[in-house]
Amino acid sequence: MGEASKVEELYRLVEPFPDPERARIQDLAESYDQVLAEEERPLLGQGSESRPSPRAEMLAGDLRS
């Protein structure tokens, strides 16, 4: 399963959660997906190997907490 699919799955899994936790997690998931699209995926398309962007790392950490 690709990263985008995992983010989408996470977004759906938290639907039954009460607010404000649901909204917080969904906002983080959307932000993470946006950072991936804007910063990480273009580099992969160029065949570049790189570390995750600092923003992606920060958002992933926030999602794990």
C-alpha positions as CSV (number, residue, x, y, z in Angstrom):
1,M,0.0,0.0,0.0
2,G,1.4,3.4,-1.0
3,E,1.7,6.3,1.3
4,A,-1.2,8.2,-0.3
5,S,-3.4,5.2,0.2
6,K,-2.4,5.0,3.9
7,V,-3.2,8.6,4.4
8,E,-6.6,8.1,2.8
9,E,-7.2,5.1,5.0
10,L,-6.2,7.0,8.1
11,Y,-8.6,9.8,7.1
12,R,-11.5,7.3,6.8
13,L,-10.6,5.4,10.0
14,V,-11.0,8.4,12.2
15,E,-14.5,9.3,10.8
16,P,-16.2,7.8,13.9
17,F,-13.9,9.7,16.3
18,P,-15.4,12.7,18.2
19,D,-14.3,16.2,17.4
20,P,-11.9,17.8,18.0
21,E,-9.6,14.7,17.7
22,R,-11.1,13.7,14.4
23,A,-10.7,17.1,12.9
24,R,-7.1,17.4,14.2
25,I,-6.1,14.0,12.7
26,Q,-7.8,14.7,9.4
27,D,-6.2,18.1,9.1
28,L,-2.8,16.6,9.8
29,A,-3.4,13.9,7.2
30,E,-4.4,16.4,4.6
31,S,-1.4,18.6,5.3
32,Y,0.9,15.5,5.2
33,D,-0.5,14.5,1.8
34,Q,-0.1,18.0,0.5
35,V,3.5,18.1,1.5
36,L,4.1,14.8,-0.1
37,A,2.5,16.0,-3.3
38,E,4.4,19.3,-3.4
39,E,7.8,18.3,-2.1
40,E,8.4,14.6,-2.2
41,R,6.7,13.1,-5.2
42,P,8.3,15.5,-7.7
43,L,11.7,14.3,-6.5
44,L,10.7,10.7,-6.9
45,G,9.7,11.4,-10.4
46,Q,13.2,12.7,-11.2
47,G,14.7,9.5,-9.8
48,S,16.1,11.4,-6.8
49,E,16.8,9.7,-3.6
50,S,16.4,12.1,-0.8
51,R,15.5,12.3,2.9
52,P,11.9,13.2,3.7
53,S,11.4,16.9,3.9
54,P,11.5,18.4,7.4
55,R,7.8,19.4,7.1
56,A,6.8,15.8,6.1
57,E,8.8,14.4,9.1
58,M,7.2,16.9,11.5
59,L,3.7,16.1,10.3
60,A,4.3,12.3,10.3
61,G,5.5,12.7,13.9
62,D,2.4,14.6,14.8
63,L,0.2,11.9,13.3
64,R,2.0,9.2,15.3
65,S,1.4,11.1,18.6
